Each structure stands twice: as C-alpha cells, then as structure tokens.
Amino acid sequence: MALLKNNVKQAPGGKRPGAGRKPDVVKQIAQTAMADKAVDYLEAIERLALSTDSDKVRLAAYVYLTDRLLGKPKEPKDVTGEIVVRVEGYKHAWSE
C-alpha cells in the first residue's frame, strides 16, 4: 500500500498519469478529414435525391440519409436452441 497525504494508506490502482492507451494520431487526422467532408457528402446525396427522375435512386438516397440521421433500426434476432456448458478439471473445495 502506498502512503498518501496525512499518512493515510491507500490500495494500489486508480488513475495514474501517463496510464492508458495512447491516442492514434493517424486515426484522429483521418476522422477530422472525414468529418470536414461528411457534410459535403450528405449534401450531395440530398441533391441527388431531389434532382433524380428515378424513384429507386430517390428512395435509396432518402433511406441512406434517414439511416444516418436517426440510426438504423435494430434487427430482431430469433435465437433458439440449447446451450450446454461443460467444465472439466475444476474441483470445488467441498467436493474433495
């Protein structure tokens, strides 16, 4: 245990300076560049939706914009079946 202010003992752990995963500079630059262009991309898709004569293209553009604005709806998953867990090589204290 480490001694802190007023000689109070504290268990190890907690936030330490310099601890944790270091930031990925390349990823940060890429995200910034993409964020700057994202508005332009979305505006281009909106222009496409408003200017096209094709109902199929217009619908696809609106679906894309709606998914980005509101988020895609969750897809229900139906999971059925039996789960069997077998643990080997472990002894309980009371089973000896």
Residue, then its C-alpha position, 0 to 999 in steps of 0.5 A: m500500500a502506498l502512503l498518501k497525504n496525512n499518512v493515510k494508506q491507500a490500495p494500489g490502482g486508480k488513475r495514474p498519469g501517463a496510464g492508458r492507451k495512447p491516442d492514434v494520431v493517424k486515426q484522429i487526422a483521418q476522422t477530422a478529414m472525414a468529418d470536414k467532408a461528411v457534410d459535403y457528402l450528405e449534401a450531395i446525396e440530398r441533391l441527388a435525391l431531389s434532382t433524380d427522375s428515378d424513384k429507386v435512386r430517390l428512395a435509396a438516397y432518402v433511406y441512406l440519409t434517414d439511416r444516418l440521421l436517426g440510426k438504423p433500426k435494430e434487427p430482431k434476432d430469433v435465437t433458439g436452441e440449447i446451450v450446454v456448458r461443460v467444465e472439466g478439471y475444476k474441483h470445488a473445495w467441498s467436493e474433495 
